[in-house]
């Protein structure tokens, strides 16, 4: 935990100036994060955020995007968090160093559905729950993996939805919208998902 | 090590056949076994590999499928994924671990295996494969895009694998077993390729070792063995060739000896015969004494010639022992008679111990036994210095069985002894203890060699112990056959040539017509003179052809037939005469200078009645004439008083005819004693009732012992048959004996069958004889000789001895022939010996003893 805090604080110029030190710290932080992700969640808010960030990243490993989703080979993978509100804060920073399907990760914060076009993964946090319908409509059939954090399951065409069972973060998957959007979800991810409907 | 040496030694003793089999089997089995083991190991490893690969693949699938579950922390899904392993029966448990090594999910087929699954060795996130007995533990890390997200553990039973391996091993064992049997069988067959030629080589070698050079070696290969066989065959051919030439040489030597003997005997015949004939003419004292010395020397020369001939005969294997009944005490007594005087003269103590070591009658060649004893005792006396010495003969019975008596004779003297270095060669021919011996003691040097060979013939051993200056002991053993029953002995004695008074001969046969077939003029002269002296009418022809022609024209009472004649020899002439009507029973007596081989049997087999050896011995000639010339009316006006008795006796004979027996012949021999004949026949029938079966069983044995025994047995039967006048049986026995002597078992059957048939017929005839009605006790000895008969010849003998006359020997024989008193027989021998040794004084003394025994005083002899 202490390291994790340090990692958070050290993000910025200092990190860039002392890469080795920060790299190790970052790695430890990642490890902790992953541990948290795989361990039984204790439903502590920061931990749940960790888990969510980790899950968002991990989802990409079980999903294949169509080629036309990317302009060219160097097009980065756009991971978008909808809204002005930043639920994860510095937790997203480590992702910038990671890759998805060989592409570097670009984190964007679109505020409108229109802005979200070009994203490859769009997370719609609880705070933006109200904008889910219009956003999903706007992105219909676009190769954008839509992950929502919604309290209620609605009939909307989200692809993945976070929810809580007691203290544990779970997710559900609707494969049809993903399929229509040209995304291929790996069967094992479907297996892990709860209530795919 | 020791065991290994022993096994190696035993292996070396195995036959090549077994060795080859062993090596081939060992090699093929060893190779097979190693190959199988290697194959099994490789198979095992491959099986293990493939099992591992299989499990690894499953681990990878499960790992792949559980990535999401691990990533998204979903143990339920992970368990579901793990449970896919249920399909693989080998897998009994599996587990997933998180990236920090905690157990995430597990799968166990049985609840009890929980702990084992968890406590499997190895670090959870590292790749490892462990085989532990029947357990495979496989661990693999699980990665998601190069990121370590956990590990998987699979525990698999190897039971299935083990079963697989057992099945596999079982199949291999069966294959191995089949292959082993197959290779063994093949080795067994293949080794024949090598061992069969070797075996046939060995057979051929042992055949050659036994003297059979004609056995072909059936090896046609061109390998080493084939070449060996080839050179072996060449070698054996060379050997056969060598042997043949050696045999030729030996035959030539024997032939030469026979010829030499013949050539020497012919002039000897002339010398002795003519000397004796000349001596019958009146002449002056001086030439008479010279002639007598010639006669004496010729006899001495003849004795040496006989010695040499004896030796050659033995060397050529042509000396056969005769089988005659005798008793040991007779032989020893004879020795005493011969040597007592001589020993006394040299003041040597002569002891003959234990003369009746075996008291019963024995069957054997007593003359040859006496010859050996004569030699050894003679030597002992000869080599013991006069005065105070001692010579002992000790007889010991070594072995007595119903079929054999083995005796040991030891002749011990206190003489000069024998140098140890010479002892080994003592029994070699032409050896004397010392070359100076010849100078001092004389002798041909053949005596001991002859002794040794005679003892060998009597199945004995001879040996000597000696210390120089201390004396020598000669020891020899001999084997004889015990005789049960007394009468055979009588027959044996009967067959012995007894000396006859020439006057009696004249009385019996005077006037008979004799045909003499002889090509040699001197021999003709000698024979004619001898025969004329007996008042016989002699016609002379020069060859067999003339003899046959003459015999057809005129009547003869007897033919004296030389065997070797130009135009037609004696055998051919005899055969020709035998087929002439009326001449088949004409007595024919062979005369030959051939003393080498067993010609006598051959002559008899050719149809001759008798056989005389040149130089013609007067007594033997007389005996033959007496035996074969049938007294006929008108010949010999004055008959011997015994003759009518015999005729009368013969007339009493019942039955007239016994099938298989020549009664005329046998009654002649038995002095017409019918009762004795009957007794002998019964005895023969009793003793030889099973002779045919015994013979065939002896021959059937095919062992050298059996054949030797059969030879001896048939020889005895042959002698008995001859004595009994059983001509047919004699002939059959002779034929069988020949076959046995040739030692060709394949030739046995025909003569054996003939013998069995004739033997059976004769036995039937004897059994069929009517019970003896008249038991007439007859004495066979002629009883005390009339003093008046003996007086004139004794007187003449005494005079001859006093004159140191050579004629004395002849006179002595006349006297001896007339005197049938058995007690004096030994004395006669000693007198003859004394005369031979020119010891006239002693001879005269002994003569006086004889005269005294028939009531003639010393004065009357002067």
Interface residues (C-beta under 8 A of the other chain):
Chain A: X34 X35 X37 X38 X39 X40 X41 X55 X58 X61 X62 X171 X186 X188 X189 X191 X192
Chain B: X64 X65 X66 X67 X68 X69 X70 X71 X72 X73 X74 X77 X80 X81 X98 X99 X100 X144 X145 X149
